[in-house]
Amino acid sequence: MIREKLINIVMECRELFLQGYHAEKKVQYKGTVDLVTEYDVAIEKRLSISLQEAFRDFEIVGEESTKEITYPKKAIYIDPIDGTTNFIHGLPFCAISVGMWEDGKPIAGVVYNPVLDECFSAERGRGAFLNAKPIFVSKQRDFQQSLIATGFPYTKVKKGEDYEWVLRTIANLLPVTRDIRRTGAASIDLCYVACGKFEAYYECNLKPWDVAAGVLIVEEALGKISNEKGEAYSLDEHIILSSNGFVHSALLKHVEEK
């Protein structure tokens, strides 16, 4: 199965990831607070080679090697270290994310956190898994008792539209939920919705490699993914909403459109 092939390829990078996590790193800046290390580059290079050999008719779209984001008919989206800031600061919420898409739909995905040894995976129509065990979303139906995750876009430093949207939406949600969490890695947030740790997760201004794997993992765990209008999500959307399905309408009500 495709899922097993992806897992094996991602696992090839486990030791390199852990070596980097515990080592002193050379940090470069892609933006004011957008960071990259030599391990981001090395892991993406290793993944790209193995994935291209295994799936020759798919185009690789990687965070560190892609100058202009494209959406090929057959694509593999790579985030070599989702949560690079956590990776640099020694926080355990960081992961390798690899998502395969065909004709605008996800077909397989793997999100692996070597620090916590959590490997989330899915293949369309075959379910979602954490370390080979099936996972499902939370059954919580009460929005007030729901734990919500979110993230803050790098564009926050400009204090523009994204920044204002984040503040307004948190103000809307905080009083009507149990609480809000922010791990700093979109792929992990999606997977934590899939396994029932979070009831929902939302964020704006993400890149396709941030969510390409996690979207399918949530869907295969019987969760729901949409844009802020409740419509089907595509990788070029500005806002993503994910939930266990039961609280999705409440999430839509409190997450403002851009």
C-alpha positions as CSV (number, residue, x, y, z in Angstrom):
1,M,0.0,0.0,0.0
2,I,1.0,3.6,-0.6
3,R,0.8,4.4,3.1
4,E,3.4,1.8,4.1
5,K,5.8,3.1,1.4
6,L,5.4,6.6,2.6
7,I,6.0,5.5,6.2
8,N,9.2,3.6,5.3
9,I,10.6,6.6,3.4
10,V,9.8,9.1,6.2
11,M,11.4,6.7,8.8
12,E,14.6,6.8,6.9
13,C,15.0,10.4,8.2
14,R,14.3,9.6,11.8
15,E,17.9,9.6,13.0
16,L,18.8,12.7,11.1
17,F,15.8,14.5,12.6
18,L,16.7,13.5,16.1
19,Q,20.4,14.3,15.6
20,G,19.4,17.8,14.6
21,Y,16.9,18.2,17.4
22,H,19.6,17.6,20.0
23,A,22.4,19.4,18.2
24,E,23.5,23.0,17.9
25,K,21.9,24.3,14.7
26,K,22.8,26.9,12.2
27,V,19.8,29.1,11.9
28,Q,19.0,31.2,8.9
29,Y,16.0,33.6,8.4
30,K,13.6,33.3,5.5
31,G,11.6,36.2,7.1
32,T,11.5,38.3,10.3
33,V,10.5,35.2,12.4
34,D,10.4,32.4,9.7
35,L,13.4,30.2,10.4
36,V,15.3,27.4,8.6
37,T,18.1,25.1,9.7
38,E,20.5,22.9,7.8
39,Y,18.4,19.9,8.9
40,D,15.3,21.2,7.2
41,V,17.3,21.3,3.9
42,A,19.0,17.9,4.5
43,I,15.8,16.1,5.4
44,E,13.9,17.5,2.5
45,K,16.7,16.5,0.1
46,R,16.7,12.9,1.4
47,L,13.0,12.7,1.2
48,S,12.8,14.1,-2.3
49,I,15.3,11.6,-3.6
50,S,13.5,8.6,-2.1
51,L,10.0,9.8,-3.0
52,Q,10.9,10.5,-6.6
53,E,12.4,7.0,-6.9
54,A,9.3,5.4,-5.4
55,F,6.6,7.6,-7.2
56,R,8.1,8.7,-10.5
57,D,4.9,10.2,-11.9
58,F,4.5,12.5,-9.0
59,E,6.0,16.0,-8.7
60,I,7.8,17.0,-5.5
61,V,6.7,20.3,-3.9
62,G,8.9,21.0,-0.9
63,E,9.0,23.9,1.5
64,E,12.7,24.5,1.3
65,S,13.2,23.8,-2.5
66,T,10.1,25.4,-4.0
67,K,10.5,29.0,-5.1
68,E,6.9,29.3,-6.3
69,I,4.1,27.2,-5.0
70,T,2.4,25.1,-7.6
71,Y,-0.4,22.6,-7.5
72,P,0.5,19.8,-10.0
73,K,-2.1,17.1,-10.9
74,K,0.0,14.6,-9.1
75,A,2.0,16.1,-6.3
76,I,3.8,15.1,-3.1
77,Y,4.0,18.0,-0.6
78,I,6.9,17.9,1.8
79,D,7.5,19.8,5.0
80,P,10.8,18.4,6.3
81,I,10.3,20.0,9.7
82,D,6.9,21.4,10.5
83,G,7.4,23.4,13.7
84,T,11.0,24.5,13.0
85,T,10.8,27.1,15.8
86,N,9.9,24.3,18.2
87,F,12.7,22.2,16.7
88,I,15.2,25.0,17.4
89,H,14.0,25.8,20.9
90,G,13.9,22.1,22.0
91,L,10.1,21.8,22.2
92,P,8.8,18.4,21.2
93,F,6.1,19.5,18.8
94,C,7.8,19.2,15.4
95,A,7.3,16.7,12.6
96,I,8.0,15.5,9.1
97,S,4.9,15.9,7.0
98,V,4.5,14.2,3.6
99,G,1.2,14.4,1.7
100,M,0.3,12.9,-1.7
101,W,-2.4,14.6,-3.8
102,E,-3.9,13.7,-7.1
103,D,-6.5,15.7,-9.1
104,G,-6.9,18.1,-6.2
105,K,-7.6,15.4,-3.6
106,P,-5.4,13.8,-0.9
107,I,-4.7,10.1,-1.4
108,A,-2.1,9.4,1.3
109,G,-0.3,11.1,4.1
110,V,2.2,10.7,6.9
111,V,3.0,13.0,9.8
112,Y,5.9,11.7,11.9
113,N,7.2,13.3,15.1
114,P,10.4,11.5,15.9
115,V,10.8,13.2,19.3
116,L,7.6,11.7,20.7
117,D,7.7,8.7,18.3
118,E,4.2,9.5,17.0
119,C,3.6,8.3,13.4
120,F,0.2,9.4,12.0
121,S,-0.8,8.0,8.6
122,A,-3.7,7.6,6.3
123,E,-4.6,6.3,2.8
124,R,-7.9,7.3,1.2
125,G,-10.6,4.8,2.0
126,R,-8.3,2.8,4.4
127,G,-8.6,4.7,7.7
128,A,-6.2,6.7,9.8
129,F,-3.6,5.4,12.2
130,L,-1.2,6.3,15.0
131,N,1.7,3.9,15.2
132,A,-0.3,1.3,13.3
133,K,-3.4,1.5,15.6
134,P,-6.7,3.0,14.1
135,I,-7.6,6.5,15.4
136,F,-10.9,8.4,15.4
137,V,-12.0,11.9,16.3
138,S,-13.5,12.9,19.6
139,K,-17.2,12.3,20.2
140,Q,-17.6,15.6,22.1
141,R,-20.7,17.5,20.9
142,D,-20.7,20.4,23.4
143,F,-18.7,23.3,22.0
144,Q,-18.3,24.8,25.5
145,Q,-16.4,21.7,26.5
146,S,-14.3,21.5,23.4
147,L,-10.5,22.1,23.3
148,I,-9.6,24.1,20.2
149,A,-6.2,24.5,18.6
150,T,-4.9,27.3,16.4
151,G,-1.8,28.9,15.1
152,F,-0.4,32.3,14.3
153,P,0.8,33.2,10.8
154,Y,4.2,34.7,10.2
155,T,2.4,37.7,8.7
156,K,1.5,38.7,12.3
157,V,4.6,40.8,12.4
158,K,3.0,43.2,9.9
159,K,0.0,43.7,12.2
160,G,-2.2,43.6,9.1
161,E,-5.4,41.8,8.1
162,D,-4.2,38.3,9.3
163,Y,-3.1,39.7,12.6
164,E,-6.4,41.4,13.2
165,W,-8.3,38.3,12.1
166,V,-6.4,36.2,14.6
167,L,-7.2,38.5,17.5
168,R,-10.9,38.8,16.6
169,T,-11.3,35.1,16.2
170,I,-9.6,34.2,19.5
171,A,-11.8,36.7,21.2
172,N,-14.9,35.1,19.7
173,L,-13.8,31.5,20.6
174,L,-12.2,31.8,24.0
175,P,-15.4,32.5,26.1
176,V,-17.4,29.7,24.4
177,T,-14.9,26.8,24.5
178,R,-13.0,24.9,27.2
179,D,-9.8,26.6,26.0
180,I,-7.4,27.3,23.1
181,R,-4.1,25.6,22.5
182,R,-1.2,26.5,20.2
183,T,1.4,23.8,19.5
184,G,3.2,25.6,16.7
185,A,2.9,22.9,14.1
186,A,-0.1,22.7,11.8
187,S,0.4,19.1,10.8
188,I,0.5,18.0,14.5
189,D,-2.6,20.1,15.3
190,L,-4.5,18.3,12.5
191,C,-3.4,14.9,13.7
192,Y,-4.4,15.7,17.3
193,V,-7.9,16.5,16.0
194,A,-7.8,13.1,14.2
195,C,-6.9,11.2,17.4
196,G,-9.4,13.1,19.6
197,K,-7.0,15.3,21.6
198,F,-8.5,18.4,20.1
199,E,-12.1,18.8,19.1
200,A,-11.2,21.4,16.4
201,Y,-8.3,23.3,14.9
202,Y,-8.3,26.4,12.6
203,E,-5.7,28.7,11.1
204,C,-5.1,31.2,8.3
205,N,-2.3,31.7,5.7
206,L,-0.9,28.2,5.7
207,K,1.1,26.7,2.9
208,P,0.1,23.4,1.2
209,W,3.0,21.4,2.7
210,D,1.7,22.4,6.2
211,V,-1.6,20.6,5.8
212,A,-1.3,18.2,2.8
213,A,-0.9,15.1,5.0
214,G,-3.0,16.2,8.0
215,V,-6.2,16.9,5.9
216,L,-6.5,13.3,4.9
217,I,-5.6,12.0,8.3
218,V,-8.5,14.0,9.8
219,E,-10.9,12.9,7.1
220,E,-10.0,9.2,7.4
221,A,-10.4,9.5,11.2
222,L,-14.1,10.5,10.4
223,G,-13.5,14.2,11.0
224,K,-14.4,17.2,8.9
225,I,-12.3,19.7,6.9
226,S,-13.6,22.9,5.3
227,N,-12.8,26.5,4.5
228,E,-14.3,29.3,6.7
229,K,-17.5,29.2,4.6
230,G,-18.1,25.5,5.3
231,E,-17.2,24.6,1.7
232,A,-14.8,21.9,0.5
233,Y,-11.2,22.8,1.3
234,S,-8.5,23.1,-1.3
235,L,-4.8,23.7,-0.8
236,D,-4.9,27.2,-2.0
237,E,-7.5,28.3,0.6
238,H,-6.5,31.1,3.0
239,I,-8.3,29.6,6.0
240,I,-8.6,25.9,7.1
241,L,-11.1,24.6,9.7
242,S,-11.0,21.0,11.0
243,S,-13.1,19.3,13.6
244,N,-14.6,16.1,14.9
245,G,-17.6,17.0,12.8
246,F,-20.0,17.4,15.7
247,V,-18.8,20.9,16.6
248,H,-18.0,22.1,13.1
249,S,-21.1,24.3,12.7
250,A,-20.3,26.0,16.0
251,L,-16.7,26.5,14.9
252,L,-17.9,28.1,11.6
253,K,-20.2,30.4,13.5
254,H,-17.3,31.8,15.6
255,V,-14.5,31.8,13.1
256,E,-14.8,35.0,11.0
257,E,-14.4,35.1,7.3
258,K,-11.6,37.2,6.0
